[in-house]
Amino acid sequence: MEKQYEAISHTADLQLRVWGKTLQELFKNALIGMSESMQPKSRMCVLKGEKLECPDLPVTQKISVDAPDIQSLLVDFLNEALYLCDANNQLFLDVSFDSFSNTNVTGVLYGVLLDGIDLEIKATTHHGLKIEKINDQYQADIVFDI
């Protein structure tokens, strides 16, 4: 399995470097990285190393986000998923997109009920965010306020 994301040392916040062969895969891997970084606890899943393995993702939430550009769209997408997580005590580990452009995404988030987290992420920030295509894949460094 190719690496989806990695944590990068950051002074006071959490920073992830995320990859994807497509922008949709980049968004999905950013969602997974954010979710797993919260060190979640769910009786529906098993933690293996840093990866959360869930045999089923029975919880679904529709998501629709508009933004002026692709960087803002990524931030707003992650913040909306974070809001849905907090508001409904759920954790999302997959997404299917019904539509995807540089200014809009609509789709369905898939996840599990959450029993708790060890690391609270308050928000996804715009700080230093840049989405680049390097060789054959997209890369983004994302900073989360914790």
Secondary structure, DSSP 4 states (H G I P E B T S, - for coil): ----EEEE--SSSEEEEEEESSHHHHHHHHHHHHHHHT-EE-TT-EEETTEEE-S---EEEEEEEE-SSHHHHHHHHHHHHHHHHHHHTEEEEEEEEEEE-SSEEEEEEEEEE--EESS---EE--TT--EEEETTEEEEEEEEE-
